[in-house]
Amino acid sequence: MSSRFAPLIRAAALVLAAPLIASVPAGAADPAARRPAPDVPVYTDWSGGYVGLQGSAGGSYGAYNFGPTTIGDRAVPAFKSGDSTGRSDQGRNATTAVGGVFGGWNWQTGPWVYGVEASLDAANLKRPVPSTIAGFGYEDADQPFNIVRAKTDLYGTLRARVGYSFDRYLVYGSFGLAGANARFLADYPDLDAGGQTTARRELGYLGFTLGAGIQYAISDSLALGIDYRYVDLGGSRRFSLGSVPGDDGGPVSSRASFTSNQLFARLMWFPEGLKVPADPDETAPHDPDNGETGRFSLHGQTTLIAQGVPGFRSPYEGAQSLIPHQARQTTTATIFLGLKLTDSTELYYNPEFSQGFGLSRTLGVAGFVNGEAQKAGAPFPKLRSNRYYVKQTIGLGGETVEVPDGPNQVATRYDAERITLIAGKFALGDFFDGNVYAHDPRVDFFNWSLWGASAWDFPANLPGFTQGVYAEYNRPDFAIRAAYTQVPKEPSSDVLDPRVFRRAGLNAEFEERHVLPWLEQPGKVRIGLFSNVGVSANNREVVTLTQLGLFDNGSDAALATRKPRRKTGGYINLEQALTPELGLFARASLNDGRTENISFTDIDQSFSGGLSLKGKAWDRPDDTIGIGTAMNRLSPSHRAAFAAGFYGLLIGDGQLNYGSERALETYYALNLTKFVTLTFDYQFVDNPGYNRDRGPAHFFASRLHADF
C-alpha cells in the first residue's frame, strides 16, 4: 500500500484501539464489585438512522497535480495548484471550504457499531498560483499567466463505517467511494487575438475515500463529531481545453489528478433517539480517596479549532506576512498513557496526531493567534510520539498529598516534601511557566503571548517538544525546578542537536505559593531564567553585512553567519485568585535580543495579563469567560535586521515600519457536558509582525474540545 496512507492507517488504528484499552479495568481489586447493574448501559446504543450537517472552514486541503501541459506545441513543466493565500507555492496544497449534509444508518452488536453513510458537500477550491510562461516568443513573456486552474463545486461520498462505542463516545474507521466535479480553466497568450484567451473543460472524477472519526452524544438525540477523510479521485487523466466547455479541440492540453484531506465538524440528529449511559460518578475511577489507586492511567483529548481573519490594510506582502481574507482549521488528538512500575517510578507515553495549519501557514504574527497551530503543520493527520519519559519520585517524609488519576498522572500519594526526577521527551511548558488561568490553548486563551512567557525562547522541535532531564525539589510553600535539554540544530528546525555537551538549553524556575490574608485566596509567583546555546546569527552582524552590500538581504546574511551562540533571559509569572470564581494572571518576559531566536517565536520583550471568571453568577459554574491583553517588542538590533529583509521564525514582511505588536483577546468557554466544551474566541492584533503598515486585524475562532 502507498506510503501516503501510512499516517492515516496509524491514526485510525490508534483511535480504534484506545477504547479497547479503556474498557479493561486497571488494577481493580474486585472487578465484579465495579460491574454496573445489567439494566444500566455502559455505552451508547447508536442503532438507527441519523441525519446531520457538517462543515470545514479552512480545514480541508486538496491539490490538483497537473502533469505535462502543452499550449499549442509548447510544453509547460508539471505543477500543482497553490494554496488559498495566493502565494507562489509549488508543491503546496489548496485550501477548500467544504460543507454539506449527510445521513446514514447504524447497526450495533454489543459495543461494536456497523453502518453506511452518504454525504453531499459543496466546496470552494481556491485559485492556484499563477505560473510564469517564459521563452514562448510572446511579447511580455516574462509576465505571469494562469496556465491551468481548477475548481471543485461538489463532493459526494458513500461510505461504510465500523466503530466501537464506550460511554457516550463512538470512534470509527470508514471506507468507500467518493466523487467530485472539476472545472478547468486556462488563460494563455493568443498572438492572433493580441491578448489572452480562456479555454474551458468540465470533468467528473470517481475514486475512493478512507477515514476515521469520533462522535459524542450530548443528549439522547443529538451528537457532535469530528470526521476525517482522505479522498483520492482517480489517476491522472489527459484532456484538452477549448473555447467552450466540452470542446476537445482547444490548444491547451494537460493531465490532472486530485487528492484531498478533509476534516469536518459535525452535528448529528437521531430521530428515534439514543440510549445513553448515565453520567459517571464524579469520583475518578482510580483515586486515592476511594482506595483504588491502580497502576494504569488512560486518558485522551481531541481539539478542533476553526479560525478566520477578514480583510485588513496590507499594502505589500513578504514571504512570511499575514494574509487577509482567509480561514484555517487545526485538529489534534492525544492519548495519555501512564504506568506505575513501583510506588515511586512511573512511565508515560503520549502518541498524538495533528492536522492542519494556522492562518498564513502559522506565519505573520509574533504572538500567534492559535496556540494549537504547530510549525510542523500538515494537510493530513501526522502521528508523532510527542512524550515518552520515566518519572522517579523520592519522598522526604512528613505530610502526604493525594493526586487523583489524570492525564500523565497515575493516581498516587506523594510526600509533600519530595524530589522528582524525569528523563525522556517532554515539553518544557509541562513543568515551567504554569498558570491555572492562562496556560493551555486547548481550554483557555489562544494567543501565544497570553498562555506563555513569549520572550522565553525555550528549546524545542517544531511541535514544541525536546529531550533531556528534569529535576524538582518540592515543599508545600515553594518549589525549585531545573531542566537540561537538547536545542534544535538550526533555528526553527524539527531536528534536535545531539551534541548536548556543546549546545543545549538550561532552564530554571522558582515557584512561591501563598495565600493573601486580605483576600484569603491562594496565589503563586514563578520566576524563571534560561541560558541556551544554539546555532544562530547575531542581529548586528546581519545588519552590518547587509548594509555593506555583501548580501542581498538579512536572511542571506543570517544563513551565512550562523554559529553556536548563547541566548539568555527570564520571566516572572503571577497567578492570583481574587474570589473562588475570579482569577488574575500576569506575565513579563525578556531576552538579551542580540541573536535570532531559535525555537519559539520572534519576541524579545513581552508583557501580558488578564482575568478569568467562572460562570457561577449566571448559573453556569463550569463555563469560563476570559479577557487578556499582551504587548510584544523587539530589541533595536533585531528590528533593524527585519528592516533589512531578515525572515524570522514566524514573521517577515521583507521590510519593517516598526511598532510594538499589541493584542487583545476574549473568549467564552461553554461547557456542554462534563467532557465537551465549545469556545468562541475573538482577538484584535495591532501592528501584526511589528509592522505599522499592516493591520490592525480582527480574528474570529471557535474551538471544540473533548476529553475522557
BABA-997283 format. One record per residue (C-alpha): residue in three letters; z, x, y. Coordinates in steps of 0.02 Angstrom, whole numbers, padded with zeros to 5 digits, always signed. Example, Ala and Ser with C-alpha at 12.3 -4.5 7.8 and 13.67 -1.06 7.14 Angstrom:
<atoms>
ALA+00390+00615-00225;SER+00357+00684-00053;
</atoms>
This chain:
<atoms>
MET+00000+00000+00000;SER-00039+00060+00175;SER+00097+00160+00261;ARG+00086+00048+00414;PHE+00179-00087+00314;ALA+00321+00029+00264;PRO+00435-00010+00413;LEU+00412-00196+00387;ILE+00447-00186+00200;ARG+00604-00083+00226;ALA+00666-00202+00362;ALA+00632-00356+00257;ALA+00718-00279+00106;LEU+00870-00237+00212;VAL+00881-00413+00284;LEU+00864-00493+00114;ALA+00991-00375+00033;ALA+01128-00394+00164;PRO+01186-00569+00118;LEU+01189-00522-00066;ILE+01312-00386-00024;ALA+01406-00503+00092;SER+01428-00631-00046;VAL+01531-00511-00154;PRO+01719-00514-00115;ALA+01779-00339-00070;GLY+01946-00285-00138;ALA+02015-00461-00163;ALA+02172-00459-00269;ASP+02140-00634-00337;PRO+01958-00693-00320;ALA+02000-00863-00391;ALA+02126-00893-00254;ARG+01992-00869-00122;ARG+01862-00982-00204;PRO+01836-01140-00099;ALA+01853-01313-00170;PRO+01696-01372-00262;ASP+01656-01506-00131;VAL+01660-01382+00014;PRO+01490-01295+00035;VAL+01495-01107+00064;TYR+01316-01101+00128;THR+01198-01216+00221;ASP+01080-01327+00123;TRP+00912-01308+00211;SER+00818-01429+00098;GLY+00691-01546+00176;GLY+00566-01547+00316;TYR+00577-01474+00489;VAL+00476-01452+00648;GLY+00502-01337+00794;LEU+00446-01240+00946;GLN+00428-01052+00958;GLY+00385-00930+01095;SER+00369-00747+01134;ALA+00360-00680+01312;GLY+00301-00501+01301;GLY+00371-00476+01127;SER+00206-00484+01034;TYR+00093-00333+01029;GLY-00087-00332+00973;ALA-00230-00211+00979;TYR-00416-00234+00959;ASN-00483-00075+00882;PHE-00661-00051+00942;GLY-00768+00059+00835;PRO-00932+00142+00885;THR-01005+00044+01030;THR-01181+00056+01099;ILE-01253-00001+01264;GLY-01441+00000+01240;ASP-01471+00163+01148;ARG-01315+00249+01220;ALA-01158+00274+01116;VAL-00982+00246+01184;PRO-00831+00327+01096;ALA-00713+00217+00996;PHE-00566+00150+01094;LYS-00426+00022+01090;SER-00378-00118+01206;GLY-00246-00074+01334;ASP-00076-00149+01373;SER-00033-00288+01493;THR+00021-00172+01634;GLY-00160-00120+01658;ARG-00125+00065+01638;SER-00252+00179+01556;ASP-00181+00196+01383;GLN-00298+00243+01245;GLY-00211+00205+01082;ARG-00080+00089+01155;ASN-00061-00095+01118;ALA-00100-00251+01218;THR+00043-00370+01256;THR+00020-00554+01221;ALA+00117-00707+01272;VAL+00118-00819+01117;GLY+00197-00988+01090;GLY+00170-01150+00998;VAL+00229-01272+00866;PHE+00268-01258+00682;GLY+00327-01365+00537;GLY+00370-01345+00356;TRP+00467-01398+00202;ASN+00607-01310+00107;TRP+00669-01324-00071;GLN+00837-01248-00118;THR+00918-01193-00281;GLY+01095-01135-00251;PRO+01087-01011-00106;TRP+00901-00973-00137;VAL+00778-01059-00022;TYR+00590-01079-00051;GLY+00469-01158+00070;VAL+00299-01172+00150;GLU+00265-01172+00337;ALA+00114-01194+00452;SER+00105-01146+00635;LEU-00017-01156+00780;ASP+00009-01047+00932;ALA-00078-01023+01098;ALA-00099-00842+01153;ASN-00148-00743+01305;LEU-00206-00568+01261;LYS-00207-00469+01422;ARG-00358-00372+01483;PRO-00394-00199+01412;VAL-00402-00043+01519;PRO-00570-00005+01600;SER-00663+00135+01512;THR-00771+00260+01605;ILE-00957+00266+01571;ALA-01020+00440+01609;GLY-01184+00528+01578;PHE-01289+00370+01563;GLY-01406+00413+01705;TYR-01345+00267+01809;GLU-01303+00281+01993;ASP-01113+00299+02017;ALA-01099+00330+01831;ASP-00926+00406+01852;GLN-00852+00240+01907;PRO-00755+00138+01778;PHE-00829-00014+01693;ASN-00751-00138+01571;ILE-00857-00091+01422;VAL-00789-00218+01298;ARG-00637-00329+01320;ALA-00567-00465+01210;LYS-00461-00620+01225;THR-00374-00725+01093;ASP-00325-00905+01133;LEU-00262-00973+00966;TYR-00171-00910+00812;GLY-00141-01010+00655;THR-00038-00966+00500;LEU+00002-01042+00331;ARG+00148-00950+00251;ALA+00264-00958+00103;ARG+00447-00915+00135;VAL+00581-00852+00015;GLY+00758-00835+00080;TYR+00944-00828+00047;SER+01073-00942+00128;PHE+01250-00890+00170;ASP+01372-00979+00285;ARG+01261-01055+00422;TYR+01128-00919+00407;LEU+00962-00907+00318;VAL+00875-00740+00301;TYR+00699-00740+00229;GLY+00538-00649+00199;SER+00367-00728+00221;PHE+00185-00701+00174;GLY+00023-00798+00189;LEU-00140-00823+00283;ALA-00173-00800+00469;GLY-00323-00841+00577;ALA-00372-00822+00759;ASN-00518-00840+00875;ALA-00585-00697+00981;ARG-00694-00698+01137;PHE-00778-00533+01179;LEU-00848-00490+01350;ALA-00941-00333+01402;ASP-00985-00280+01580;TYR-01119-00146+01586;PRO-01236-00069+01715;ASP-01406-00151+01721;LEU-01543-00046+01804;ASP-01663-00193+01818;ALA-01536-00309+01898;GLY-01468-00172+02009;GLY-01286-00205+01965;GLN-01178-00260+01819;THR-01218-00386+01683;THR-01093-00477+01571;ALA-01127-00503+01386;ARG-01026-00625+01281;ARG-00985-00665+01099;GLU-00861-00781+01011;LEU-00799-00744+00835;GLY-00669-00810+00713;TYR-00554-00698+00611;LEU-00460-00733+00449;GLY-00332-00615+00373;PHE-00154-00607+00307;THR+00023-00602+00376;LEU+00188-00529+00316;GLY+00355-00557+00399;ALA+00542-00584+00395;GLY+00667-00684+00495;ILE+00840-00756+00517;GLN+00897-00928+00573;TYR+01066-01005+00612;ALA+01119-01188+00603;ILE+01201-01230+00771;SER+01228-01411+00717;ASP+01188-01524+00569;SER+01010-01550+00635;LEU+00966-01401+00748;ALA+00943-01216+00712;LEU+00898-01062+00813;GLY+00797-00922+00738;ILE+00709-00756+00761;ASP+00546-00735+00667;TYR+00443-00575+00650;ARG+00267-00569+00578;TYR+00136-00436+00556;VAL-00042-00505+00567;ASP-00196-00414+00504;LEU-00355-00509+00545;GLY-00475-00427+00427;GLY-00581-00271+00427;SER-00693-00205+00562;ARG-00848-00311+00596;ARG-01004-00258+00690;PHE-01077-00384+00812;SER-01193-00392+00961;LEU-01158-00471+01131;GLY-01288-00569+01225;SER-01301-00651+01395;VAL-01238-00816+01323;PRO-01105-00847+01188;GLY-01176-00827+01013;ASP-01330-00730+01066;ASP-01352-00589+00942;GLY-01494-00508+01035;GLY-01394-00430+01176;PRO-01398-00248+01225;VAL-01212-00216+01186;SER-01161-00186+01005;SER-00985-00149+00945;ARG-00868-00159+00796;ALA-00691-00229+00808;SER-00538-00263+00702;PHE-00374-00339+00760;THR-00192-00318+00713;SER-00038-00392+00792;ASN+00152-00380+00783;GLN+00231-00543+00840;LEU+00413-00586+00871;PHE+00467-00764+00909;ALA+00624-00853+00966;ARG+00628-01022+00879;LEU+00710-01192+00897;MET+00704-01299+00739;TRP+00742-01484+00711;PHE+00784-01555+00539;PRO+00759-01745+00548;GLU+00853-01778+00384;GLY+00998-01666+00434;LEU+01077-01511+00359;LYS+01230-01489+00251;VAL+01326-01351+00338;PRO+01491-01270+00286;ALA+01648-01295+00388;ASP+01688-01165+00518;PRO+01776-01017+00438;ASP+01961-00983+00463;GLU+01996-00885+00621;THR+02086-00754+00516;ALA+01972-00609+00471;PRO+01927-00603+00285;HIS+02006-00430+00273;ASP+02152-00424+00391;PRO+02321-00337+00379;ASP+02403-00498+00440;ASN+02362-00588+00278;GLY+02395-00440+00164;GLU+02212-00417+00116;THR+02154-00250+00183;GLY+02011-00219+00063;ARG+01909-00060+00054;PHE+01740-00125+00112;SER+01677-00191+00277;LEU+01511-00278+00307;HIS+01453-00346+00474;GLY+01287-00372+00559;GLN+01210-00416+00726;THR+01042-00460+00799;THR+00998-00466+00985;LEU+00839-00531+01064;ILE+00806-00504+01250;ALA+00658-00577+01345;GLN+00640-00511+01523;GLY+00511-00531+01660;VAL+00478-00474+01838;PRO+00364-00568+01961;GLY+00263-00486+02099;PHE+00336-00363+02223;ARG+00272-00237+02350;SER+00177-00100+02257;PRO+00055-00006+02371;TYR+00020+00129+02241;GLU+00065+00173+02062;GLY+00108+00331+01968;ALA+00116+00363+01783;GLN+00298+00302+01775;SER+00300+00167+01907;LEU+00375-00006+01888;ILE+00230-00129+01874;PRO+00237-00307+01945;HIS+00191-00469+01855;GLN+00245-00432+01676;ALA+00361-00489+01537;ARG+00429-00394+01388;GLN+00540-00428+01240;THR+00655-00318+01135;THR+00746-00353+00972;THR+00874-00255+00873;ALA+00960-00294+00708;THR+01101-00189+00637;ILE+01204-00184+00477;PHE+01380-00108+00495;LEU+01439-00041+00327;GLY+01612+00033+00302;LEU+01704+00104+00152;LYS+01884+00162+00143;LEU+01891+00308+00021;THR+02079+00336+00041;ASP+02212+00267+00156;SER+02159+00397+00286;THR+01974+00430+00251;GLU+01833+00310+00294;LEU+01642+00315+00285;TYR+01524+00217+00398;TYR+01336+00189+00395;ASN+01228+00087+00515;PRO+01045+00056+00473;GLU+00960-00028+00619;PHE+00786-00087+00660;SER+00720-00110+00835;GLN+00558-00181+00903;GLY+00481-00198+01075;PHE+00480-00110+01243;GLY+00567-00130+01408;LEU+00469-00178+01563;SER+00334-00049+01605;ARG+00373+00029+01435;THR+00553+00064+01489;LEU+00499+00155+01647;GLY+00507+00135+01835;VAL+00693+00104+01869;ALA+00826+00240+01857;GLY+00964+00113+01822;PHE+00855+00023+01697;VAL+00868-00166+01685;ASN+00878-00190+01495;GLY+01014-00097+01401;GLU+00933-00138+01234;ALA+00765-00061+01284;GLN+00756+00108+01199;LYS+00645+00251+01249;ALA+00597+00251+01063;GLY+00521+00076+01076;ALA+00388+00022+00950;PRO+00272-00128+00930;PHE+00333-00154+00752;PRO+00510-00156+00678;LYS+00561+00026+00668;LEU+00701+00065+00545;ARG+00822+00207+00584;SER+00988+00268+00515;ASN+01074+00269+00683;ARG+01251+00308+00625;TYR+01325+00393+00473;TYR+01492+00479+00487;VAL+01656+00515+00400;LYS+01819+00474+00487;GLN+01984+00559+00445;THR+02146+00493+00519;ILE+02305+00598+00521;GLY+02458+00492+00554;LEU+02601+00572+00651;GLY+02735+00443+00612;GLY+02827+00315+00717;GLU+02770+00137+00750;THR+02610+00072+00672;VAL+02465-00033+00735;GLU+02363-00154+00631;VAL+02174-00154+00653;PRO+02076-00304+00584;ASP+01909-00293+00496;GLY+01764-00273+00618;PRO+01601-00181+00648;ASN+01627+00000+00595;GLN+01810-00034+00559;VAL+01885-00069+00388;ALA+02046-00169+00408;THR+02191-00049+00401;ARG+02354+00010+00477;TYR+02366+00167+00583;ASP+02512+00261+00656;ALA+02511+00231+00844;GLU+02526+00419+00865;ARG+02384+00496+00768;ILE+02242+00621+00764;THR+02067+00558+00723;LEU+01927+00674+00665;ILE+01745+00617+00647;ALA+01592+00713+00588;GLY+01414+00649+00573;LYS+01291+00549+00678;PHE+01351+00431+00813;ALA+01328+00382+00995;LEU+01444+00464+01121;GLY+01463+00293+01202;ASP+01550+00236+01042;PHE+01703+00338+01092;PHE+01685+00383+01277;ASP+01670+00285+01439;GLY+01726+00122+01359;ASN+01761-00031+01465;VAL+01805-00203+01398;TYR+01712-00290+01541;ALA+01554-00185+01555;HIS+01502-00076+01408;ASP+01393-00173+01286;PRO+01220-00236+01339;ARG+01219-00348+01186;VAL+01358-00457+01257;ASP+01389-00413+01441;PHE+01288-00325+01578;PHE+01107-00273+01551;ASN+01089-00139+01686;TRP+01112+00042+01628;SER+01214+00082+01784;LEU+01337-00059+01751;TRP+01376-00035+01567;GLY+01386+00154+01579;ALA+01426+00301+01692;SER+01243+00332+01726;ALA+01257+00507+01803;TRP+01336+00561+01637;ASP+01187+00644+01553;PHE+01257+00626+01377;PRO+01163+00717+01237;ALA+01059+00600+01129;ASN+00892+00570+01046;LEU+00778+00433+01113;PRO+00878+00285+01040;GLY+01040+00362+01108;PHE+01120+00449+00958;THR+01168+00628+00916;GLN+01254+00730+00780;GLY+01415+00827+00795;VAL+01604+00822+00781;TYR+01733+00719+00874;ALA+01923+00733+00889;GLU+02052+00620+00970;TYR+02240+00627+00996;ASN+02311+00452+01024;ARG+02478+00386+01086;PRO+02521+00209+01143;ASP+02509+00255+01327;PHE+02365+00381+01328;ALA+02228+00466+01226;ILE+02135+00631+01239;ARG+01966+00648+01155;ALA+01825+00776+01145;ALA+01656+00796+01057;TYR+01540+00942+01023;THR+01364+00883+00984;GLN+01181+00927+00975;VAL+01066+00909+01126;PRO+00879+00864+01122;LYS+00758+01010+01103;GLU+00666+00956+01262;PRO+00707+00827+01396;SER+00687+00651+01327;SER+00648+00717+01152;ASP+00680+00625+00990;VAL+00714+00791+00903;LEU+00889+00864+00915;ASP+00908+01052+00934;PRO+00988+01130+00778;ARG+01047+01286+00873;VAL+01218+01211+00913;PHE+01299+01380+00946;ARG+01174+01415+01086;ARG+01127+01242+01151;ALA+01250+01098+01134;GLY+01348+00968+01228;LEU+01536+00970+01260;ASN+01614+00807+01320;ALA+01799+00770+01350;GLU+01895+00619+01412;PHE+02074+00573+01459;GLU+02121+00389+01445;GLU+02278+00320+01529;ARG+02344+00147+01484;HIS+02460+00047+01596;VAL+02524-00124+01645;LEU+02528-00157+01833;PRO+02703-00225+01871;TRP+02649-00342+02012;LEU+02511-00419+01904;GLU+02591-00397+01733;GLN+02416-00366+01667;PRO+02350-00217+01566;GLY+02226-00088+01627;LYS+02150+00081+01585;VAL+02087+00230+01681;ARG+01968+00352+01597;ILE+01921+00522+01668;GLY+01776+00613+01583;LEU+01700+00786+01601;PHE+01542+00858+01521;SER+01455+01025+01508;ASN+01288+01026+01416;VAL+01169+01170+01384;GLY+00991+01112+01355;VAL+00811+01161+01391;SER+00771+01101+01567;ALA+00691+01152+01732;ASN+00776+01200+01894;ASN+00735+01075+02031;ARG+00723+01201+02174;GLU+00612+01315+02071;VAL+00497+01169+02033;VAL+00480+01128+02218;THR+00451+01309+02270;LEU+00316+01341+02140;THR+00226+01180+02184;GLN+00231+01214+02372;LEU+00161+01389+02343;GLY+00012+01310+02256;LEU+00047+01393+02088;PHE+00050+01222+02004;ASP-00039+01061+02048;ASN+00119+00955+02037;GLY+00304+00962+01998;SER+00283+00906+01817;ASP+00168+01053+01777;ALA+00291+01172+01861;ALA+00438+01099+01762;LEU+00345+01112+01597;ALA+00304+01296+01628;THR+00479+01349+01683;ARG+00596+01258+01564;LYS+00730+01364+01479;PRO+00911+01341+01421;ARG+01017+01292+01571;ARG+01191+01217+01594;LYS+01221+01046+01671;THR+01398+00989+01717;GLY+01476+00833+01788;GLY+01603+00697+01763;TYR+01653+00516+01787;ILE+01801+00403+01821;ASN+01810+00230+01744;LEU+01930+00087+01783;GLU+01959-00074+01689;GLN+02096-00189+01753;ALA+02143-00366+01705;LEU+02187-00469+01860;THR+02230-00626+01760;PRO+02210-00664+01574;GLU+02035-00731+01615;LEU+01979-00620+01760;GLY+01946-00433+01749;LEU+01890-00296+01867;PHE+01787-00142+01822;ALA+01728+00008+01923;ARG+01643+00174+01887;ALA+01595+00330+01985;SER+01497+00473+01907;LEU+01406+00629+01965;ASN+01325+00787+01901;ASP+01277+00952+01983;GLY+01098+00892+02019;ARG+01024+01067+02002;THR+00919+01037+01846;GLU+00818+00896+01772;ASN+00913+00775+01662;ILE+00888+00796+01475;SER+00941+00634+01390;PHE+00998+00479+01482;THR+00915+00441+01649;ASP+00867+00512+01819;ILE+01031+00488+01914;ASP+01140+00621+01997;GLN+01271+00509+02079;SER+01314+00330+02033;PHE+01442+00203+02093;SER+01464+00031+02012;GLY+01589-00109+01997;GLY+01610-00294+01971;LEU+01706-00440+01898;SER+01706-00530+01731;LEU+01775-00707+01714;LYS+01808-00813+01560;GLY+01769-00999+01569;LYS+01940-01073+01536;ALA+01943-01157+01708;TRP+01792-01265+01662;ASP+01846-01295+01480;ARG+01730-01161+01410;PRO+01855-01024+01363;ASP+01729-00925+01261;ASP+01595-00920+01398;THR+01587-00773+01517;ILE+01515-00753+01691;GLY+01492-00579+01763;ILE+01437-00505+01928;GLY+01415-00322+01967;THR+01331-00203+02086;ALA+01275-00022+02073;MET+01206+00114+02186;ASN+01117+00269+02119;ARG+01067+00429+02208;LEU+00975+00594+02180;SER+01026+00766+02239;PRO+00919+00839+02381;SER+00831+00961+02264;HIS+00798+00826+02135;ARG+00722+00706+02262;ALA+00613+00849+02328;ALA+00548+00878+02151;PHE+00499+00695+02133;ALA+00414+00701+02303;ALA+00314+00849+02238;GLY+00243+00746+02094;PHE+00378+00776+01962;TYR+00400+00645+01825;GLY+00574+00624+01753;LEU+00648+00536+01603;LEU+00615+00360+01669;ILE+00541+00368+01844;GLY+00398+00446+01942;ASP+00277+00370+02067;GLY+00186+00535+02098;GLN+00263+00539+02272;LEU+00426+00483+02349;ASN+00487+00399+02508;TYR+00669+00420+02459;GLY+00803+00287+02469;SER+00957+00251+02364;GLU+00922+00135+02218;ARG+01034-00019+02232;ALA+01057-00156+02103;LEU+01146-00324+02092;GLU+01167-00414+01926;THR+01244-00579+01874;TYR+01245-00662+01704;TYR+01314-00814+01615;ALA+01350-00796+01428;LEU+01352-00969+01346;ASN+01447-00969+01181;LEU+01350-01086+01065;THR+01455-01055+00910;LYS+01582-00928+00852;PHE+01438-00815+00803;VAL+01296-00855+00926;THR+01288-00826+01114;LEU+01146-00866+01234;THR+01145-00771+01400;PHE+01048-00798+01562;ASP+01034-00646+01675;TYR+00969-00608+01850;GLN+00951-00437+01932;PHE+00897-00381+02104;VAL+00843-00199+02125;ASP+00807-00123+02294;ASN+00706+00039+02303;PRO+00667+00048+02115;GLY+00642+00230+02067;TYR+00721+00279+02235;ASN+00559+00233+02322;ARG+00566+00135+02486;ASP+00380+00100+02464;ARG+00412-00004+02307;GLY+00501-00170+02286;PRO+00625-00247+02305;ALA+00607-00326+02132;HIS+00686-00478+02051;PHE+00715-00480+01862;PHE+00748-00633+01755;ALA+00804-00624+01573;SER+00877-00720+01428;ARG+00971-00647+01280;LEU+01008-00721+01109;HIS+01145-00629+01014;ALA+01209-00671+00840;ASP+01333-00578+00731;PHE+01431-00601+00571;
</atoms>
